[in-house]
């Protein structure tokens, strides 16, 4: 009987060892790991409805599911929608009027081009990337030391979007900008160094003497995987990925690349002195005098360290080392061309591999990130998880069409905006009751885009819009924050860095702290700077309404808005009209004007009865606060 037990044991062990291989083989057939398909837009029986190829894909799916598309949005709604989408600010009355008077077929295309050319475009869309890059002006360890140079990376991202830097170049510079600066000598040396802030901004854990570098590298790998490939790579740190064909060997192949990278130390309770920041001039231009050299500007960036292949950490424990793994990329995504890392960290090879035109994930992931900032949800809703446990695409052929076109058009994000926004699908109304009656029983969540989804402004757009309509917005770009001198830094886990530097500049330029979030941002679902944020959750809670009604900051914007109206027009009716145009992009009806005038009159009477002075200013402040706290201001149709 013993021999039978031995045979049975051998069979069971063999089956157990083959099970993960079989599962990985099945997982590798997952849709996201397949090559991007060549797809032609489907022919539809209503060609007049389709304004571009996106509409052909959308209409074909609507018809197949028995859904009736909504009608088109009116021009005021459309320009407000587009302006918030592209620059995160409300349109001015002058911009709205110009659009209303332009009756040419190219009128909306001209609006889109004007917005794409605005400097504010980069401030809006750069913020989306900073969500993914877990941008912060502090380090995130227990004492949360400041990083005075972090703003250089923030501004690099904003400038890259404004220039419409090709996305493949944008990624290569953030992963291996220091290597590219050496290989491609030009006047952008400093920019390419600064770009690697994407890696340098990895969250810190402990200090020099009590640091945990494996957790810093884990944060790098996790952010890289989620942001660029929508893969949860960190799940393979301790064991092979439970659902995706990513092995522990794959994880430590990537780990070796970043273990061969020198990260800057921002300062911490245990090791207060910052070091290993990167000079913004080439090595051959560094002054020979560690006094003149100290004057050279530095970036919070990375460069190569001594290259080495990593050893597997058994069960994820850095002190229990296993087999050494050659630096490389996940086997399931390797493709036909091998990745050969012979010298240096391997970040340049990683960057070049990631931006291959035939990479199955990079272009798909990025077009799926652009899409929800126009429609409220992605074609793949889990935009940072294309793995087996992620959501399936609602329109897989459209996703592949967009991904391939994105590459063919030079990885241009602005070209993708044009394609999306000039589609009929983007220009549909959000409040077509006839379409709702016909469709809500079939697709109540609007997964197939038979209408436009009404959306609440995100935290930055809400704050910036208040500043804009009140006339207090400082439109100039932001620079460094006024941190105290370094010699005064003495932060600990019991006395963390907690300074704040109020500003009327756009929200993207505000100080971001990892351990102490801004109240406005936290209340209105701003990003978590401790981890890559794939999309903002949208909550509706009583505290938001209470904040808009009681916040001293909102009160100050209401006062400034009121003062602006009192100075802008000679009578209340004209002021009401202008206030609603500014705040709501809405031209009020005679009834709305009458109701508003009645509100102002009653409020003045109450103030006079109470013996208040400055009655006009206070009545108008109350009225302006009502406008700023209303759904018409907070939501975009």
C-alpha positions in Angstrom: 0.0 0.0 0.0 3.0 2.3 0.6 3.8 2.4 -3.1 0.2 3.4 -3.9 0.5 6.2 -1.4 3.7 7.4 -2.9 2.2 7.4 -6.4 -0.9 9.2 -5.2 1.3 11.8 -3.4 3.3 12.2 -6.6 0.1 12.7 -8.6 -1.2 15.3 -6.1 2.1 17.3 -6.0 2.3 17.2 -9.8 -1.3 18.4 -10.2 -0.7 21.2 -7.6 2.4 22.3 -9.4 0.7 22.3 -12.8 -2.5 24.1 -11.6 -0.8 27.6 -11.4 0.7 27.0 -14.9 -2.7 26.1 -16.3 -4.3 29.1 -14.7 -1.6 31.4 -16.0 -2.0 30.0 -19.5 -5.8 30.7 -19.2 -5.2 34.2 -17.8 -2.7 35.1 -20.6 -5.7 34.8 -23.0 -7.4 37.6 -21.2 -8.6 40.4 -23.6 -6.3 43.1 -22.3 -3.1 41.0 -23.0 -4.0 40.5 -26.7 -2.7 42.8 -29.5 -4.8 45.8 -30.2 -7.0 44.8 -33.1 -7.4 46.6 -36.5 -11.1 47.6 -36.3 -13.2 49.5 -38.9 -16.1 51.6 -37.7 -19.4 49.7 -38.3 -21.8 50.8 -41.0 -25.0 52.1 -39.5 -28.5 52.6 -41.0 -28.7 56.2 -39.8 -25.5 57.8 -41.3 -26.8 61.3 -40.8 -26.7 60.7 -37.0 -23.0 59.8 -36.9 -20.7 62.8 -37.0 -17.5 60.8 -36.7 -16.3 57.1 -36.2 -17.1 57.2 -32.4 -20.7 57.8 -33.2 -20.8 54.8 -35.6 -19.6 52.4 -32.8 -22.0 54.0 -30.2 -25.0 54.0 -32.5 -24.5 50.4 -33.6 -24.5 49.3 -30.0 -27.6 51.5 -29.1 -29.5 50.0 -32.0 -28.5 46.4 -31.1 -29.8 47.0 -27.6 -33.0 48.8 -28.5 -31.9 52.1 -27.1 -33.0 55.6 -28.4 -30.4 58.3 -28.3 -31.2 61.6 -26.7 -31.4 64.9 -28.6 -28.5 67.4 -28.8 -27.6 69.7 -25.9 -28.3 73.4 -26.4 -25.4 75.7 -27.1 -25.1 77.2 -23.7 -25.0 73.8 -22.1 -22.5 72.6 -24.6 -20.0 75.4 -24.2 -20.2 75.1 -20.4 -19.6 71.4 -20.6 -16.6 71.8 -23.0 -15.1 74.6 -21.0 -15.1 72.8 -17.7 -13.9 69.6 -19.4 -10.8 71.2 -21.0 -9.8 74.0 -18.7 -11.8 73.4 -15.5 -13.3 76.9 -15.5 -16.7 78.4 -16.4 -17.0 80.1 -19.8 -17.3 83.9 -19.7 -20.5 85.7 -20.9 -18.4 87.0 -23.8 -17.3 83.5 -24.9 -20.9 82.2 -24.6 -22.2 85.1 -26.7 -19.6 84.6 -29.4 -20.6 80.9 -29.6 -24.3 81.7 -29.8 -23.8 84.2 -32.6 -21.5 81.8 -34.6 -24.0 79.9 -36.8 -21.4 78.1 -38.9 -21.0 74.3 -38.8 -17.5 74.7 -37.4 -18.7 76.9 -34.4 -18.1 74.2 -31.8 -14.9 73.0 -33.4 -13.6 76.6 -33.0 -14.6 76.5 -29.3 -12.6 73.3 -28.8 -9.5 74.7 -30.5 -9.6 77.9 -28.5 -9.8 75.8 -25.3 -7.0 73.4 -26.3 -4.8 76.5 -27.0 -5.4 78.0 -23.6 -2.7 77.8 -21.0 -5.4 76.7 -18.5 -5.8 73.4 -20.5 -2.5 72.1 -19.0 -3.5 73.1 -15.5 -6.7 71.1 -15.9 -5.4 68.0 -17.6 -2.0 68.0 -15.8 -4.0 67.6 -12.6 -5.5 64.4 -13.9 -2.0 63.0 -14.4 -0.9 64.2 -11.0 -3.7 62.1 -9.5 -2.1 59.0 -11.1 1.4 60.1 -10.1 0.3 60.5 -6.4 1.8 64.1 -6.5 2.6 65.7 -3.2 4.8 68.5 -1.9 5.8 66.4 1.1 7.5 63.0 1.5 4.8 61.0 3.3 6.9 59.4 6.0 5.8 59.7 9.6 7.2 63.3 9.9 6.1 64.3 6.3 9.1 66.4 5.4 8.6 69.1 2.8 10.0 68.7 -0.8 10.6 72.3 -2.0 11.6 71.1 -5.5 8.5 69.0 -6.1 6.7 71.9 -7.8 9.2 71.5 -10.7 7.7 68.2 -11.6 4.1 69.6 -11.2 5.0 72.4 -13.7 6.7 70.0 -16.0 3.5 67.9 -16.3 1.4 71.1 -16.9 3.7 72.3 -19.6 3.8 68.9 -21.3 0.1 68.8 -21.6 0.0 72.4 -22.9 2.6 71.5 -25.6 0.7 68.3 -26.4 3.9 66.3 -25.8 3.4 62.9 -27.4 2.3 60.5 -24.7 5.0 58.0 -25.5 7.7 60.7 -25.1 5.9 61.9 -21.9 6.2 58.4 -20.4 9.8 57.8 -21.5 10.9 61.0 -19.9 9.2 60.3 -16.6 10.7 56.8 -16.3 14.2 57.4 -17.8 14.5 61.2 -18.4 18.0 61.2 -16.9 19.2 58.6 -19.4 17.5 60.4 -22.3 19.2 63.7 -21.1 22.6 62.0 -21.6 21.7 60.3 -24.9 19.9 63.2 -26.5 21.8 66.4 -25.6 19.7 69.5 -26.1 18.3 72.5 -24.3 15.8 70.3 -22.4 18.4 68.6 -20.2 16.9 70.0 -17.0 13.3 69.2 -18.0 14.2 65.5 -18.6 15.8 65.3 -15.2 12.8 66.9 -13.6 10.5 64.5 -15.4 11.8 61.6 -13.3 10.0 63.1 -10.3 7.3 60.6 -11.3 9.6 57.9 -9.7 11.2 60.1 -7.1 7.7 61.0 -5.6 7.3 57.5 -4.4 6.2 57.6 -0.8 8.9 57.4 1.9 8.8 55.1 4.8 11.1 55.9 7.7 14.4 57.7 7.4 18.0 57.0 6.6 18.6 54.8 9.7 15.2 53.2 9.9 14.1 53.3 6.2 12.3 50.6 4.3 13.5 50.8 0.7 11.6 47.8 -0.4 8.3 49.6 0.4 9.5 52.7 -1.6 10.2 50.4 -4.5 6.9 48.7 -4.0 5.1 52.0 -4.3 7.1 52.8 -7.5 6.1 49.5 -9.1 2.5 49.8 -8.0 2.2 53.3 -9.3 3.9 52.5 -12.6 1.7 49.4 -13.1 -1.6 51.1 -12.3 -0.9 54.4 -14.1 0.6 53.1 -17.4 -0.6 49.5 -17.8 -3.7 49.3 -15.5 -2.0 46.3 -13.8 -1.9 45.5 -10.1 1.7 44.4 -10.1 2.3 44.8 -6.3 0.1 41.8 -5.7 3.0 39.6 -6.9 5.4 40.8 -4.3 4.8 37.9 -1.9 3.5 35.2 -4.2 2.4 34.8 -7.8 -0.6 37.0 -8.6 -3.8 35.3 -7.6 -5.7 36.3 -10.8 -3.4 37.7 -13.4 -0.4 36.0 -15.2 2.1 38.0 -13.2 4.6 36.0 -11.2 6.8 36.8 -8.3 9.8 36.5 -10.7 8.1 39.2 -12.8 7.8 41.4 -9.8 11.5 41.1 -8.8 12.6 41.5 -12.4 11.1 45.0 -12.2 12.3 45.4 -8.6 15.9 45.0 -9.8 15.4 48.0 -12.2 14.4 50.3 -9.4 16.9 48.8 -6.9 19.5 49.9 -9.4 18.1 53.4 -9.2 19.2 56.1 -6.8 16.3 57.9 -5.1 16.7 61.3 -3.4 16.3 61.5 0.4 14.0 64.4 1.3 14.8 64.4 5.0 13.1 62.6 7.8 13.0 62.4 11.6 15.8 59.8 11.4 18.1 61.6 9.0 17.1 65.2 8.7 19.5 66.3 6.0 18.2 66.0 2.4 20.7 64.4 0.0 21.0 62.8 -3.4 19.0 65.4 -5.2 20.0 65.7 -8.9 21.7 68.8 -10.4 19.9 70.4 -13.3 23.1 70.8 -15.3 25.1 68.1 -17.1 28.1 66.6 -15.2 30.6 68.3 -17.5 29.1 71.7 -16.6 29.2 71.3 -12.9 31.5 73.9 -11.2 34.7 72.5 -9.9 34.6 74.7 -6.8 31.2 71.1 -3.6 30.8 76.4 -2.7 29.9 77.2 -6.5 28.5 73.7 -6.9 26.1 74.3 -4.1 24.5 77.1 -6.1 23.5 74.7 -8.9 19.7 74.2 -8.8 18.6 70.7 -7.9 15.6 68.5 -8.7 13.8 65.9 -6.7 14.6 63.3 -9.3 16.4 59.9 -9.8 19.5 58.7 -11.6 21.1 55.3 -11.9 22.8 53.6 -9.0 25.1 50.6 -9.3 23.1 48.1 -11.4 22.3 44.7 -10.0 19.7 42.0 -10.4 17.4 41.6 -7.4 16.9 38.5 -5.3 13.3 37.3 -4.6 12.1 38.3 -1.1 10.6 35.1 0.2 7.0 35.8 1.2 7.8 39.4 0.6 10.3 39.6 3.5 13.4 41.7 2.4 15.6 39.8 4.9 14.7 36.4 3.5 16.4 36.3 0.1 15.7 33.7 -2.5 16.8 33.2 -6.1 18.4 36.1 -8.1 16.2 37.3 -11.0 17.4 39.0 -14.2 16.1 42.5 -14.6 13.2 42.7 -17.1 9.5 43.0 -17.7 6.5 40.7 -17.1 6.7 37.6 -19.3 3.1 37.7 -20.4 3.7 41.2 -21.9 7.2 40.7 -23.2 6.2 40.3 -26.9 8.4 38.9 -29.6 11.3 41.2 -29.0 13.4 40.3 -25.9 14.3 43.0 -23.4 18.0 42.9 -22.9 19.4 45.0 -20.1 23.2 44.9 -20.2 24.2 48.1 -18.4 22.5 50.7 -16.3 19.4 50.3 -14.2 17.2 49.2 -17.1 14.8 52.1 -16.8 15.5 53.2 -20.4 14.8 49.7 -21.7 11.6 49.6 -19.6 10.5 53.0 -20.9 11.1 52.0 -24.5 9.3 48.7 -24.1 6.3 50.3 -22.4 5.9 52.8 -25.3 6.2 50.3 -28.2 3.4 51.0 -30.7 2.4 47.3 -30.4 2.3 47.2 -26.6 -1.2 45.7 -25.8 -1.9 47.9 -22.8 -0.3 51.4 -22.9 -2.4 53.0 -25.6 -5.6 51.2 -24.5 -5.1 52.4 -20.9 -4.5 56.0 -21.9 -7.4 56.5 -24.2 -9.6 54.8 -21.5 -8.3 57.5 -19.1 -9.1 60.4 -21.4 -12.7 59.0 -22.1 -14.1 59.3 -18.5 -13.0 62.9 -18.1 -15.4 63.6 -20.9 -18.1 61.1 -20.2 -17.9 60.4 -16.4 -16.9 56.7 -16.8 -14.5 54.7 -18.8 -15.1 52.2 -21.5 -13.4 50.0 -19.0 -14.8 51.3 -15.7 -11.9 50.0 -13.6 -9.4 52.3 -15.3 -6.4 51.2 -13.3 -7.2 47.5 -13.4 -7.4 45.9 -16.9 -6.7 42.5 -15.3 -8.9 39.4 -14.9 -10.7 40.9 -11.9 -11.2 44.3 -13.6 -14.3 45.3 -15.5 -14.8 44.3 -19.1 -15.0 47.0 -21.7 -18.6 48.0 -22.7 -17.4 48.8 -26.2 -14.2 46.6 -26.9 -14.0 47.4 -30.6 -14.3 51.2 -30.0 -11.5 50.9 -27.3 -9.2 49.2 -29.8 -10.1 51.7 -32.6 -9.3 54.6 -30.3 -6.1 52.9 -29.0 -4.8 52.3 -32.6 -5.8 55.7 -33.8 -4.0 57.3 -30.8 -0.7 55.7 -31.8 -1.2 56.5 -35.5 -1.8 60.1 -34.7 1.5 60.4 -32.9 0.2 59.7 -29.4 -1.5 63.1 -29.4 -3.8 63.6 -26.4 -5.3 66.8 -27.9 -6.1 64.9 -31.1 -8.1 62.5 -29.0 -10.0 65.4 -27.4 -11.0 66.6 -30.8 -12.2 63.2 -31.9 -14.3 62.7 -28.7 -15.7 66.2 -28.4 -16.7 66.6 -32.0 -18.7 63.4 -31.9 -22.5 63.6 -31.6 -22.2 61.2 -28.6 -20.4 63.9 -26.6 -22.9 66.6 -27.6 -26.0 64.7 -26.5 -28.3 66.3 -23.9 -28.4 65.0 -20.3 -32.1 65.8 -19.7 -34.1 64.4 -22.7 -37.2 63.1 -20.9 -38.4 61.2 -24.0 -35.2 59.3 -24.3 -35.2 58.6 -20.5 -38.7 57.2 -20.7 -37.7 54.9 -23.6 -34.4 53.8 -22.2 -34.3 53.7 -18.4 -35.7 50.2 -18.1 -33.0 48.9 -20.5 -29.9 50.9 -19.5 -30.7 53.0 -16.5 -27.0 53.5 -15.8 -26.4 54.8 -19.3 -23.6 52.3 -19.9 -24.1 52.6 -23.6 -24.1 56.5 -23.8 -27.6 57.2 -25.1 -27.4 60.5 -23.2 -24.8 62.6 -21.5 -24.3 62.0 -17.8 -24.8 65.0 -15.5 -21.7 65.4 -13.4 -20.7 67.3 -10.2 -17.7 69.5 -10.5 -14.6 68.0 -8.9 -12.9 69.8 -6.0 -10.5 71.8 -8.1 -13.1 73.0 -10.6 -15.5 73.9 -7.9 -12.9 76.0 -6.0 -11.5 77.6 -9.2 -15.0 78.4 -10.5 -15.8 80.3 -7.3 -12.6 82.3 -7.6 -13.3 83.0 -11.3 -16.8 84.3 -10.9 -16.0 86.3 -7.8 -13.2 88.0 -9.7 -10.5 86.9 -7.2 -8.7 84.3 -9.2 -5.0 84.9 -9.7 -4.5 83.4 -13.2 -0.7 83.3 -13.1 1.2 80.0 -12.9 2.3 78.9 -9.5 5.9 78.5 -8.4 7.7 77.2 -5.3 6.0 77.3 -1.9 7.3 79.5 0.9 8.7 76.7 3.0 10.7 77.7 6.1 14.5 77.6 5.8 15.9 74.0 5.8 18.0 74.7 8.9 14.7 75.1 10.9 13.3 71.8 9.9 12.9 69.6 12.9 9.8 67.6 12.2 8.9 64.4 14.0 6.1 61.9 14.0 4.7 63.8 17.0 5.3 67.2 15.3 4.8 66.7 11.6 5.1 69.3 9.0 1.7 71.0 8.9 2.2 74.5 7.4 -0.3 75.8 4.9 0.1 78.6 2.3 -3.3 80.0 1.2 -3.4 81.3 -2.3 -5.9 82.5 -4.9 -4.1 80.7 -7.7 -5.7 77.7 -9.3 -6.1 74.7 -7.1 -3.4 72.7 -9.0 -0.8 75.1 -7.5 -2.0 74.7 -3.9 0.3 73.0 -1.4 -0.4 69.2 -1.3 0.5 67.4 1.9 0.4 63.6 2.2 -0.6 63.4 5.9 -2.8 66.5 6.2 -5.3 66.9 3.4 -6.8 70.3 2.5 -10.3 70.5 3.9 -12.0 71.6 0.7 -10.3 68.9 -1.3 -11.1 66.2 1.2 -14.7 67.2 1.5 -15.3 67.3 -2.3 -13.5 64.0 -3.1 -10.0 65.2 -4.0 -7.2 62.7 -4.7 -5.3 60.7 -2.1 -1.6 61.8 -2.6 -0.5 58.6 -0.9 -1.4 56.4 -3.7 -2.2 56.5 -7.4 -5.8 57.7 -7.8 -7.5 56.1 -10.9 -10.7 58.2 -10.7 -12.3 60.4 -8.2 -15.2 59.0 -6.2 -18.2 61.4 -6.3 -20.0 61.6 -2.9 -23.1 63.6 -2.0 -23.1 64.2 1.8 -24.7 66.8 4.1 -21.3 68.2 5.0 -20.8 69.5 1.5 -24.0 71.6 1.6 -23.2 72.8 5.1 -19.7 73.8 4.0 -21.1 75.8 1.1 -23.5 77.6 3.5 -21.2 78.2 6.4 -17.6 78.3 5.2 -15.8 81.6 5.8 -13.9 81.0 2.6 -17.1 80.6 0.6 -18.4 83.7 2.4 -15.4 85.7 1.2 -16.0 84.6 -2.4 -19.6 85.6 -2.1 -18.7 89.0 -0.8 -16.2 89.5 -3.7 -18.8 88.3 -6.2 -21.4 90.7 -4.8 -18.9 93.6 -4.9 -18.2 92.7 -8.5 -21.9 92.8 -9.4 -22.5 96.1 -7.7 -19.7 97.7 -9.6 -20.5 96.1 -12.9 -24.1 97.2 -13.6 -26.2 100.2 -12.6 -29.4 98.3 -11.5 -30.3 95.1 -9.9 -32.0 93.5 -12.9 -28.9 93.8 -15.0 -26.8 92.6 -12.1 -29.0 89.5 -11.7 -28.6 88.7 -15.4 -24.9 89.1 -15.3 -24.5 87.0 -12.1 -26.5 84.1 -13.5 -24.5 84.3 -16.8 -21.2 84.1 -14.8 -22.2 81.5 -12.3 -24.6 79.3 -14.3 -23.9 80.1 -17.9 -27.6 80.8 -17.9 -29.6 83.8 -19.3 -32.4 84.2 -16.8 -36.1 84.4 -17.7 -38.2 87.4 -16.7 -39.7 85.2 -14.0 -36.3 84.3 -12.6 -35.3 87.9 -12.6 -38.5 88.9 -10.8 -38.0 86.2 -8.1 -34.4 87.3 -7.6 -35.4 91.0 -7.3 -38.0 90.0 -4.7 -35.4 88.0 -2.8 -33.0 91.0 -2.7 -35.8 93.4 -1.7 -37.0 91.2 1.2 -33.4 90.6 2.4 -32.8 94.4 2.4 -35.9 95.0 4.4 -34.8 92.4 7.0 -31.4 94.0 7.3 -32.8 97.5 7.7 -35.2 96.3 10.3 -32.3 94.8 12.2 -30.4 98.1 12.0 -27.7 96.7 9.8 -25.5 99.0 7.7 -24.1 98.4 4.2 -27.4 96.8 3.2 -26.8 96.5 -0.5 -23.5 94.7 -0.1 -24.9 92.3 2.5 -28.1 91.5 0.5 -26.1 90.9 -2.7 -23.6 88.7 -0.7 -26.5 86.5 0.4 -27.9 86.3 -3.1 -24.4 85.4 -4.6 -23.9 82.7 -2.0 -27.2 81.2 -3.0 -25.9 81.1 -6.6 -22.6 79.5 -5.6 -24.3 76.9 -3.4 -26.9 75.9 -6.0 -26.9 72.7 -8.1 -26.8 74.9 -11.2 -23.4 76.0 -10.2 -22.1 72.7 -8.7 -23.2 70.5 -11.6 -22.5 70.4 -15.3 -25.1 69.0 -17.8 
